[in-house]
Amino acid sequence: MSRHTPGPWRIVEKSDDERLSIEAGDMFIARTDPCMAQEANARLIAAAPDLLEALQEVLGYPRGTSGRIIIEREDEKRLRVAIAKAEAK
């Protein structure tokens, strides 16, 4: 399986059409179709590397006696920031 293009990914508005482009540095990642949900879709795509990294890190944490993952406050904040980036809050 190939690896994804490392983040950060960003949303770039293209003036030549109504689409939004998602890019990482000079690399093209994706382009949205012009529609009502294009901004939400673009935000979610652009946040993908942050979400993946945060989730991979959390899944590597030790589990408590109940079998649940114990998340530190700073890591919870990081997860919430990644989610907020996807949701543009």
N, C-alpha and C positions, 0 to 999 in steps of 0.2 A: 504494500500500500504506500503510495507516495505521501509525502508530508505537505501540509498546507503552506501557503505563503505566510511568513511570520507577520505579526501585527507591528505597530498599530495600523488598522485600516481606517480610511477616512472617506467621507461622502464628498463628492465633487459635483457641483452643478455645471452642466454643459449648456452653453448658450445656443448651440446649434440646433438643439431639439428640446423636448420637454422631459427627457430622461435624466435620472441621477446616476452617476457613475461611482463605484466603490473602487478605491485604489489603495495600494500600499507602496509608498514612494513613487517610483516611475512605473510600477507594475499595475496593469489593469486586472481587477478581480471580477467584477460583475457590473451589469447595467440594469436598471429597473425599467419596466415598461411604464409609459405614462398612464397612470390610473389614480384613483382616490387613495389607495393604500401604498403608493410608491415610497413616500417618506418613511412610513413605519417599516416597510420591507427593507429599505436601505439602511435604516438604523440597526435593525436586527442583524443584517449581513455584516455591517461594519463592526458590530460588537462581538461577532463570533470568536475571534482569537482571544479576547479578554474573558469571555464566558468559558471557553474551553480551558484556558490556563487556570482560572480560578477553581473550576470544578475538578480538574485533575489534581490540583494541590490538595483540595479538601478531601478527596477520596483516598489520598495517601496518609491521612491522619490516623493516629491510633484510635481504636474503639474503646469505649468505656465498658464497664462490666455488663451493662444492658445490651451491648452490641451496637450501640449508637455511636456515631462519630461525634467527637467533642470539638466544637469550633470555638476558637478564641475570638474575642471581640474585634480585633483588628482584621481578622480574616473574614468575619461576617460583614464588616464594613466594605471590604474589597469585593465580596460577592454582590452586595447591594449596589455598589458603584457600577459594576459590570452590567447588572440588570437595568439600572437606571439609564445607562448609555444605550442599551437596546430599546428601552421604552421612552427615551428622551424626556425624563422627568427632571 
